[in-house]
């Protein structure tokens, strides 16, 4: 994420990039373990075992906190609606690709409202909230808390259908490989927005750290540093998200075939 100095030179919010990059690495490790389980190479239940379900919750929470933080940065630096809609279209388009791809791999449990679908919907609401200041300052915190609580306080069979369960007020979880409804998860994104708005106003140095877009006098050497690798990943988060699973699955499939093992 970037801000602009008085000279209008972009400066990366490097620590936010690194946090996003860390979430991506954790996600890739998690997905690799899922793939190993899917191919029968390890024995793990990613649907009920708390060791895995807790990790999923933490990874998703990090992504949504960073997404909320990104909207705080975007509105603070005056991001145009054209740029927002361009990025939103990329997220929504990738969500559609995830649906199509998952239909091939999991025809009975394909992803129709997963993390990218949820983020596309939440980004719209959070962007309008931040841009038009529908909720200001501290009000974002209780609003986020209400969003987090609603799905536990209100459940109705009306929201159990595929056309309505994206809201989140369900009586039972749908049978799908990934499910990230609006409620409760928009509460996490609102908290990311609230926290980052306060940090930008009062403690912007917490987000900057090493300016990750400054010209480097040592070529690619700096990118060998773990922190800078995380920054680089964080800047290309959507690309990494879309390519990591095809690469992992392709590599595992090739290894299975080389070993003479049947594919699932």
Helices and strands as residue ranges (DSSP letters): E 2-4, E 10-12, H 14-38, H 50-76, H 81-105, H 115-131, H 139-153, G 157-160, H 182-202, H 205-208, G 219-224, H 226-235, H 237-258
